[in-house]
Amino acid sequence: MSLTISIDAMGGDYGPAVTIPASLDCLKNNPNLKLILVGDEVVLKDHMSQALVDFAGRLSIHHASQCVGMDESPSKALKNKKDSSMRVAINLVKSGEADACVSAGNTGALMATARFVLKMIPGIDRPAIISTIPSIFGHTHVLDLGGNVDCTAEHLFQFAVMGSELVKAVENIDNPTVGLLNIGEEEVKGNEQVKAAAKLLENSSLNYIGYVEGDSLTAGNVKVDLIVADGFVGNVALKSIEGAAKMIGTVLKEAFNKNIFTRLSGLLIYPVIRSFKQRIDPRMYNGASFLGLNGLVIKSHGGADALAFKTAVQLAEIEVSKGVIRKIGEQVETILSKRESL
């Protein structure tokens, strides 16, 4: 099937220097893919004049005269940057010219703009950010990763419904396990919102397995396909994992560079270290989906390199081909119908 993705080519820390090579790589790998690169037409043409010929019919430029800064206020971006590469890329999803949008731009501005332009799926109150993190079982899907600091039990339940549908589609799992992140596995643990959310999940058709603790994100006793938390807890957990990974890398590097003997021992186990780095390489997990919107938007890390941004575009390809937005909408409608009949 043919699919079209709009790329915010100016977003992120590096803009076209990253988004263009990543986009061209994706076109080489998928003959059914079409890309619309949104941004300053002069700049983009200067970077890929030959590529427009090589990928004629599959690669195009859509001019946008503005760009949203990485530290710009979301409200100001929404009000004053109506012709930004970010806004125009999302508009293309709204108009149906693109099936999804990928941006490495300002997260707050991207969320605010996407919500304003695309609106919410009926029955969903707030969008949530979901992504994968490496674990001993391969990887785990986690949401919300920062979209909503304060959540009600109903919000957490909605996140679980949306996340479960995404995992079903993307991972080809019929009945993914769902865990609720908490400070303990006992029923008496947790705040009132978490306890109330647990009751909603227990009475749902989701494959809810109960509370899970922080170690389940990466190395719990059992595999959990989806872990649900509010945006405050989810974002702190994610940043803690990222920090731990950086610390391990730094400590290992320092240890092996201590003297000639440690350098030699490092050479002996280099294949093991390389395998370890590849398994936890954050570039291979780049790309977070904004679930709950009436359209598909993928957020790439702002500091992503070409490989990481390519991973985010490939995630968009998968979610479009699996019909994630449609399936979430259908599941939400089914749950609402069941509630009304009770």
N, C-alpha and C positions, 0 to 999 in steps of 0.2 A: 504494500500500500504506500502511496505517496503521502508525505507529511511535510509541513512547512513550519519552520521555527523562526521567530524574530529574535535577533541578537542586539542587545544594548551594547553596541561596539565601543562606546566611549566610556562606559562605566568601569569601576574598579580602580585600583592603584596604578595600573599600567595601560589601561585603555586598549587602543588598536594594536599595540605591540604584542598583546597576549590574545585578544579576542579574534584577530584575523587569522594568525597561524592555526589556532585551535579550530576555528570554523572550517578552514580549508582541509584540515586533517579529517574532520568529520565527514565532509563531502566526499573525500577519497574513499572512506570506509563504507559509506552507505549510498548506493546509487539511487535510492528512492527518496533521499533527503533533499529538501530545498531550504535555503537560508536567505533571510532578508536582514542585511546588516544595517542598523539604524545609527546615524550619526552625521557628522560633518562630511558632506559629499566630497569636497575637495581633498580632505585628509584621507578618506577611505579609498578614493580612486588612486591616489598617489601610492598607497600601500599595496594595492591589488589590481592594477590595471590588466595584467596578464591573466590573473585568475578569473576575471570577468569574462574573458574569452574562453579559457579552458573549461569553465563551468557554466557556459551560456545556457540560460533556461533554468538553471538551478541555483544561481547566485545573483542577488541583486542588491542595490543600495537604495535606502529610503532616507532622504535628507531630513535632518533635525538640526535646528540652529542653536540649541542650548544643551547644556550638560549639567547634571546635578552633582555638586561637590560631595566628597565622602563625609565631610563634617557639617553639611548643610542641614538646617532644621527641616524635618518632614513637612511641617505645615507651610513653611515658606516655599519649599520645592513644589508642593501641591498647588499653591496659589500662584506662584510667579514663574514656574518653569513648565508651562503648558506645551512647549515645543521642544522639551528635552528629549534626548535619545531614549531615556527610560520611559517617559510618558508615551511617546510615539510607538515604541515597541509593544507596550501593553495595549494601546489603542488598536494595533493590528490584530491582536487576539480578540478584542471586543468586536471588531468588524467582521471577523471570520477569515481575514486574509492570512492569518497565522494560527496554527494549532496550539502553540505554546510560546512563551517568552523566557529568555534566559538573560540574567543581568548579574554583574559583579558589583553593582553600584551600592550606594547607601541603603542599608537594610531598612531603616525606619521610613525613608522616603519611598522605597520600593513597595513596602507593605501598605503605606497610606495611599499611594497612587493606585496600586492594584485593587485595593478594596473600594476606592472611590469609582474607578472606571468599570471594573468587572462586576461589582456587587457580590453578595453572598449567595450561596446555595440556599434555597428556601428550607427553613428548619434549622439552619446553623447560625449561631449567634456571633461567633468570632473565628477568624482564621487562625490556624496554628502552624508552626514551623516544624517540619519533620525531616530527619536525616538519618543516616546509618553511621554507626561507630564500630570499629573492629572489636571482636571478642574471641574467646577461645573456641567458640562454636562457628566462627566465620565472621558474622556481623549481626548487630541488633538494631532495629528501628526504634527511634526515640522521638517523642513529642510531648510537650511543646518545648522548643529550644530558645524561647525568648520573645515570642509574639505577645504573650499575655502574662503579665506579672501577677495579677490577682485573678483567681478563677473560682467559680462556684463549682459545686458537685456536678451540676448539669453540663457545664463547660467541659469538665474532665471526661464525662460520659460521651459527649459529642466528639471529643478528640479521639477517644477509643474507637468509636464507630468509624470515623474517617480513616484513622490509621490502620485499622484492621482491613478495610477494603483495599487500601493501597498495598499492604503487604500481600494480600491474596493475589492481587493482579500482578505485581512486580515479581514476587518470589514463587508464584504458582503453588501457593499453599492453600488448601481448601479451607482449613479451620485454624488460622494462626493463633498462637497463645498470646494472651494479653495480661500484663502485670501492672500493678499500680505502685509507683515508686513511693516508698515510705521509710520511716526510721526504724522499722522492725516488721517482722512477719506476723506478729501476734495481733489479734483482732482489736485489742485495747489500745494499740499504738496509733499515733498520728493525730492530726488536727481534725476538726469537725467536718471540713470540706472533704478531706480524704475519706473519712469514715462514711460520709453520706454518698460519695461517689462509688465506694465499694459496694454499697447496698444496691445502687442502680445497676452496676455491672453484674452483680450476682443474679439479678432478676432479668437479665437480658439474654439474648441468644448468642452473645459473644463467648468465645472460649476463654473466659476469665479464670486465671489460676490463683488469684489473690495478691496480697502485698509482696513486693520484692524490695530488697535493700540495694544500696548503691553498688555493691560488688557484682550484682546481676547485670549491670550495664556492660561489663567486660569479662567477668570470670566467675559467674555464679555456679551453683551446683547443677542447675538445669537450664536448658536453652529456653529463652523467652524471645518470641518473635517481635513483640511490640511492648515497649515500656512507656507508660503514660505518667506525665507530671505537669504541674503548672509551669509557666514560662520562667519564673524566677528560679525554681529548683532545677529545672531542666538545663537552663543556661549555665548555672553555677557548676553543675555536674559535668557538662561538656567542656567548659573551660578548664576545670580541674584535671580532666583526662588529658587534654591537650598539653597542659603544663607539665604533667607527670611524664608524658612521652618526650617532651623537650628535655626535661631534666635527665632522663635515662640516657638519651642520646649524648648529652653534654658530658655526663659523668663517664660514660664508656669511652668517649673520645679522649678525655683527660687521662683516663687510666692507661690506655694503650699508647699514649704519647709521652709517658713518664720518662722512659729511657730506652736504650737500644734493645734490651731484653723484652720489654713489654711490647715494643713495636714488632719484634719478630714473632711473639706469641699472637699478636693481632693478625699478622699475615697468615698464620696457620689456621686460625678459625674464621678468616674473612668470609668464606662461603656461608657460614652459619649467620654471621652478622648481616650479610647482604640479604639473605632470606628473611631474617627478622625485620629488617628495614622495609623490605617490599611488602610484607604482610601488614604492617601498621602504617604504611605510607599514607598520610592524610590526603594527598592528591587523588588517591584512588577512591576516596569517600566524599569527595567534594560534591556539593549540590544539595540544597535543601528545598523541599517543596512547600509552597504555601497552600495548605489544605483548607477547604471551606469556601474558597472563591469560586465564582461561576466562570472559571477559566484557569488554564494551567500556567503558573509562574514558578520558575526555578531560580533560587538565589545561589550564586557562586560566591565563594569567599573573596573578599575584596583584594587580598594579596595573592590570589591564585596565579600560577604560571600557566603556560599553554596546555600542559598535560592535565592540570587540575580543571581548567575551564572546559577542556574537551570532555572530561568526565561528567561535568554538569550538563553539557549539551546532550550527551549520550543518555543521561538520566531522563531528560525531557523526551527524547526519542522513544524510550521504553514506555514512559507513562502515557504518551499519546497513543502509541500502538496498542496498549492494553486498555484504553478507554477509562482511565482512572477517574476522571471527573464525572463521567456519565454513571459509572458504577457507584460512586459515593452518593450522588444525587438519588439514585434508585434505592439504595439501602436506607438513606435518611427518610425518604418518602414512605418506605415500608414500615420503618419503626414508628413514625408519626401516626400512620394509619392504625397500627396495633394499639397505640396508646389511646387514640380517640375511641376505639371500639371497647376499651375496658370500662 
